[in-house]
Amino acid sequence: MSTILEMRGITKQFPGVKALDNVNLRVQAGEIHAVVGENGAGKSTLMKVLSGVYPHGSYSGEIVFDGQPRAFSGIADSEHLGIIIIHQELALVPLLSIAENIFLGNEPSRYGVIDWQACHTRTRALLDKVGLAESPTTLIDDLGVGKQQLVEIAKALSKEVKLLILDEPTASLNETDSDALLNLLLDLQRQGIACILISHKLNEIAKVADAVTVLRDGATVHSLECREAPVSEDVIIRHMVGREMADRYPRRTPDIGETVFEVRDWTVHHPLHADRQVVKGVHLTARRGEIVGIAGLMGAGRTELAMSVFGRSYGQRIRGQVLVQGQPVDVSTIQKAIDHGIAYVTEDRKGYGLVLEHGIDHNITLAHLPGVSRHGVIDAGREFTVANEYRRALGIRCSDVYQTVGNLSGGNQQKVVLSKWLFSQPQVLILDEPTRGIDVGAKFEIYSLMAGLAAEGRCIVMISSEMPELLGMCDRIYVMNEGRFVAEFTAAEASQEKIMRSIVSAVSPGVR
């Protein structure tokens, strides 16, 4: 098998930080090559070097593609040779059609006028390749995230891709969509297309990867072959974090007390379609020191429930009652929810959780400005002290607390979001996909933090699409389907099979 890509001795420095240190990567033609490592290990930086986002001259080392040394001055240069990168944040225009997105900037034309018939014909052929039945005229905004990923791959195929780079392609997908995407990668492999897959989901890597390169602290630490025999997740984790991880979840002995948080008969209607109920008469309780999970497929209504409870930040025609310490409370605005000790860590940390262009210090204190103010004026010294305390307590890796949050890794961004809400001193912490897009080492740190908060007597409501982490962390699990709770299990009763059986066989509006 011939080598399609070789990156030799790649070193990339930013002011005060060496992001890549003599990294080597070799990809064979037609193989799926996984690149893994903790957040901040240098994976995305390496791919930006390869794709020309960081142009030749801004790094040292050599890139050889298709047998020739390459010096890319921008993305157009790498795409011209068939190197296409699909980022975790999809680069699609929501209010344009599938066809318009696929050929944006590269529209088929005749005599200087866009040839829409050719555009739609070619789009239909590309959609057939990726298994999408939608019309080329369908708006991106009308597609789910899984189908949007397939549109991105169709867009790559339109550019005659030879090497496809996918950065966390399944981070926002449910299990069904993830499986469909991985099967598509195997189909593309059979067509001779090589792929670099960046993912924190090691079970997915085990399913499709032919080889694995492990990065740690900006350097290549190991390369593993998976063709002859599968490589265990434990081996990959050991190389990623530099230590054994005997337990994926911290050991804890729950000390559960009285009910602290209760939601009664909660009903929410869609914010745009008032006749459509997205949450239907839900009843939830969480006790002191308890971690309560909410399982369900994408679209079940879990995030809609959490956001509507947190200051009615989602939905309309909301009915029901929220109680804290047995007393009904007004959660009609976000500030009122915060005042009653409720905090919500969003699943979209970049869109809703952080101000990316601001520093760590400003982000940590944002939800509780009175805590760092005197007479209505922010005390910069107090803000610095608070931010440093949380930096140390949560192990946020940064140059200092003035560092721009947008330049942090995903795991460290998540720690900043958690710090922000912990500073507001909540009694109830709602965590929506708290470990999405972060590596196993950072996940364990988040899990340990959750266990510590529960031990302090806080109650935690955890929404997750990863059933193993619900089973590993939660004392009790609600199962949600089509806006209703359809089952409830204690930790001793719960299993993946029981949860999935509850989802697929749910016919009753009540809890069974």
N, C-alpha and C positions, 0 to 999 in steps of 0.2 A: 504494500500500500504506500503510495507516494505522499509526501508532506506538502500540504497546501499552504500552511502558515508556520513561520517560525519567528518568534520574538526573542531577541538575544540581548541580555544585559540591560534591560530597560530600567532607567533611573529617572525619576521625576521629582522635582523639589518645588515646594511652595515656600513662601517666607516663613522660616522657622520650623518647617516640617518637611521631612523626606517621605513623600507618599509612596514611592516605589524605589526599591533598593536592589538593583541588579536582578530583575525578574526575568525568568526564562519560561517560554510557553511554546509547545509544539503541537500542532493540530494536523492530523492526517486527513487526506481527502475522503469525504463521505462519512466521517465519524461524528458522533455527538460527544463533545468534550465539555465536561462540567468544570467550572471554576468556582471553588468554594472558599470560605473564610469568614471570620467574624466581621461585624460591621467595622469599617475603618481599616480593613486589611489591605485595601488597594484594588479591589476587583473592578469597580466602576471606573476608577482612574486609568487602569490598564486598558480597558475597552475604549475609553475616550482617546487614549494615545493611538490605539489601533485604527479607530475610525476617523482620525483627523481632527477631532474636536480640539485636542491639544496638538498643534501642528509640529511638523519636523523642525527641529531647532529649539523647541521648548523642553526637550528631554534628551537624554543621551541613550545610546543603544541603537540596535538595528532591527528593522522589520523586513522580512523576506516573505513575499506572497507570490504564489505561482512560479516559484523558482527565481524571482527577480527581486533585488533590493528596492524598497519603496520609500518615498519621502512625501508623505501626504501633507498638503498645505491647508486642507479643509475637508469637510465631509463629502463634498462633490467629487474629490479625487478618489476617495476610497469607494464610494458608491459606483463610480465609473468602472471600477475593476470588479464589482460584484460583492463588496463587503457592505452588508446592511445591518444596522443596529436598531433594535426595537427597545426603547427605554421602558422602565416600570411605569412612568407617567406617559400615557399614550399621546402621540402627537397627531391627534385627529381634530378636525373642526366640527363641533357638534351639530351646527345648523347647516352643514353641507351634506350632500348625499354620499353614499358609498362610492359611486363612480367619481364624483368630484374630488373626494379625498384621495382615492387611489392614484389619480393622475394629476393631482394638484402641482402646478409648475411644470408638468410634462404632458400637457393635453394633446391628444391626436388632433391634427388640424389639416384643413385644405384651404390653400390660398389665404392663409393667415386667419381663418375662422375655425373655431373649435368644431370638430366633426363628432357630434353627439352620438350618432348612430354607431360609429366605430368605437367610441368611448364605452358605450353601454355593451356592445358585443364583446369587447375585450374584457370588460369587468365581469360579465356573466361567466366567461370561460375561467377567469381567475377565481371567482367565487365557487365554481364547481370543484376546482382543485383543492380548496380548503374546506369544502363541505358546508357551505352556506347557501341556503335556498332563498334568501331575501332578494328582492328586486334591486338592481343597481341604483334606482332612484330613492331608495329608503334612506331617511335621514339617520346620521350616526346617533343623534340624540334619542332615537327610538329603539336603539339596540342595547342589550345588556352588555356588561363588561366582557364576558366571555366571547361574545360575537364581535365586539370591537377589537379584541386581540386577533381574531381571525382576519378581520379587515386589514390590520397592520401587516399580517403575514402575506395576504394577497397583494398588498402594496409593495412589499419586498420582492415578491415573485414577478411583479410587473417590471422590475429593474434588472431582471436576469441575475438573480442572486447566486453566488457561489459559496459564500460563507455568511450564515445568518447568526447574528448575536442577539440573544434574548436575555434581558436583565430582569430577573424576578417575574417571569411571565404569568405565573399562577398565583401571585401574592393576593390578588383580589378576587380569585375565582373559587367557586364551590367545587366539591369533589368531582361532580359529573363533568363540568366544563374543563377542569384540570386534566382529567383523563382524556377528553376529546383532543385537547391541545397537545398532550404528550404523544398520542397516537398519530396526530398530524406530523409531528417532528419525525417519527419513525417512517412515515410515508415519504417525507421529503428526503430522508436519508437514503431510502431505496432509489430515489431519483438522482442520487449522486451529490446532493447538497450537504455540505458540512455545516455543523452548528456548534456554537459556543453557548452553553447554558449556565447562567448564573442563578443559583437558587439556594435558599436556606432549607428547603424541604428535601431532606436527605432520602426519604422513601421514593420521591420522584426521580432523583438522581440514580438511585439503585435500579429503577425500572428501565431507564433509557440510555444511560451514559456508557460509552465504550472506554472512556478514560477520565480521570479526575486529577486536576491540579489544585493543590491546596496552597493558599497564600496566608501568611500571618505577619502582621506588622510591616506590610509593604514588601515582603520578600517571599520567594518560592521556597516552601519547606518540604514539599513532597509531591511526587507524581505517581498515580496509581493506575494500573491497567485493570479493566473490568471485563475484558472479552472472555478470558479463560474461566474465571470464576468471579461471582459477585463479591464486592468489598463491603464489609459490614459497616453499619452506621457508626458503631463504637470506634472503629479504626479511624474513620474520617474525622469524627469529633475529637479524638485524641490529638490528631495532627493540627486541627483547627485551633484548639484552645491551649495546646501544649501541656495538657494534663489529662488524667483519667477523669471521667464523669460517671461514677458508678450509679448515680441516681439522676434522672432527668428532672425530678421534682423534689423540692426540699421536704424533709420529714417534719411533720407537725402533729401535735396532739391537740385537736380543737377543744377550746373551752367556750362552749356556746351558752349564751345567756338568754335574756328576754328579747322579745320582738322589738326592734328599733325602727324598722322601715316597713311600711305596708302600702300597697296600691290596691284599691278596691274598685271592681267593676269599671275598669278603665277602657274607654272607647275613643278611637281617633279616626277621623276622616281624612282622606287624601287632601293635600293643600290646594290642588288644582281641580280635582274632580270630587265635589262635595258629596255626591251620592255613593262614593266608594269607601267602604270601611277598610282600614288597614290594620287596626287593632280592635278586637271584638270582645269586650267584657272581660278583660284579663284581671286576675287577682294574684298578687305576689306578696310574699312576706320575706323579710331577711332579719336574722337575729344578731345580737351582739356577738362578735367574734366568729361569725359564720361567713364562708365564701359560697355564694349561691350562683350557680351557672344557668345560662339560658342557651340551649342547643336548638338548632334548626337550620334548614337550608336557606340559601340566599333568597330574599324576598318573603321570608316567613313573617316579618314584621318586628324583628328584635330591635334593630336600630331605631325604627319608628317609635317603638314603645319607650326606649330610653330617652330619646330626644324630646318626645312630647312631655314626659314626666319632668325633664330638666328645663323648666321655664317655658314650656310649650314652644320649644324651638323647632318643632315640626308639627304640621297638621292643622286642621280646623275642626270646629264643632266637637271639641274635646269634652268628654264627660267622665265623671268618676271622682274618686277621692284619694288623696295622699295623706298618710299619717306618719309622723315622726314621734317616737316615744309615746305612742298611743293617742296623740293629739292631732286633729286635722290641721293641715298647714296650707297656706296659699303658695302655689308654685306657678302662678300665672305669668311670671317673668323670670328671666335667668337670675337676676339679682336677688329676687325673693327666694328662689330655690337655694342659692348660695347661702343666704342669710339663715336658712333653716337647716344648714349643714349637709346639703346634697351637692356632690361634685360629679361631673361627667367627663371622662377621658374619651374623646372622639376617636373613631376608627380612622379618620382622615386628619392625621396630625399636621400635614403640610397645608391643607386647605382651611381647617377650622381650629386646629389646636395651637398653632404657633404663628408669630409674626416673623417670617423667615429673614427679613432684612434687618431685624433688630438683634441686639445682643442677648446673651443668656440671662443677664441680670434683669433686663426689662421683662423678658418673657416669664421668668419665675415669679415675679411679683405682680403680674398683670391682673390676676383674679382677686387680689386682696391689697389694693393700693393703700387703704388706710393703715395697714400694718407697717408701711415704710414711709408714712407721711407725718408731717407736723403742721397743724393749722392749714391743712389742705395743700401743702407743698411737699413734694417728694424729697425725702432726705437721702441724697445720693450715697452717703456713707453707710446708712442703715441698709439701703438696698444692696450695696456691695457685700456687706456682712451676711445678710440673709442668703444671697445667691451663693456665696462661698460655702456657707454651712450645708446647703443642699448639694452643692457640687461634691463636697467631701462625703456626705452621707449616702448619696446615690452613686458615687463613683463616676461622675460625668467626665469623660476624657476630653479635655480642651486646653488651649494655651492659657486662657484666663476667662473670667466670667464676662468679659466684654466681647468675646468672640461672637461673630455673627452666627446665629442658629442655623441658617441655611447652609453653612459650611460644615456642619457636624454630620456624622454618620447617622443612619436611621435609628440605631439603638440608643445613641446618646440624645438624639432629638426626643425620643420617647421618654427618656429619663427627665428631660427638661419639662415636658408636658406633665408628667407625674409630679414633679417638684412644684409646678405652678398650683396644682390642685391641693397638694398636701399642705402648702403654705396657707391655704384658706381654712385649714383645720376642719375638714368634713367629718361628720359622723357616718355618712353613707357615701361610698365611692363606687360609681358605676363605670366599669372598664369595658369599652367596646373594642374588641379585637386588640388587646393590649400588646400582643407580641407579633403582630402582622409585620412581615418584612424585616425582621431582625434575626440575628444568628442565635445558635443554640447557647452560646456562652452568655449573651445578653438576655436571652429568655430566662435562663436560670436566675440571673440577678433580679429580673422583674418578678419571677415567681417567689423568690426569697423575700423581696420587699412586700409582696402581697401577704405572705405568711406572717411577716412581722407586724403588719398593720392589723391583721385579724387577731393576733396575739395581744395587741394593745386594746382590743375591744371594739375596733371599727367593724362595720359590716360591709361586705364587698359583694357587688353584683357583677358577674363576669359574663360577657357575651363573647363567644368564640365559635369559629367555623371548624376548629381543629378539635375533634372529639377526644383524642388522647390527652390534651391539656385540660379539658373539662373534667375528665375522669381522674386525672392526676392531681388536680388542685381543689376541686369543689366538694363541699360537704353535702350539698343537695343540688339536684339539677332539674329545672323545668324544661320541657320539650315544647317548642312552639312550631305551629304549622298554620299557614293561611290566616295569621292574625290572632290565633287562639292558642292557649296552653292546652295541649292534648295529653300530656303525661307529666308525672313528677316522680323522681327517684331519689332515694338516699344514696350516699356514696357506696354503701355496701350492696345495694340492689342494682346499681347502674352498670351497663355495659354498652359497647358500641352497637351490638346487635339489637338490644332492647330499644335503644334510642331510635335507630333507623326503622325498626318495626313499628314503633309508635308514630313516626312521621308518615310512612307509606300507607299505614292502615287506618289513619285518623279519619273517622267519620262523625264522631260526636263532638258537639261544641263545648262539652265540659271536659274537665280533667278526669282521666281514667286511671 
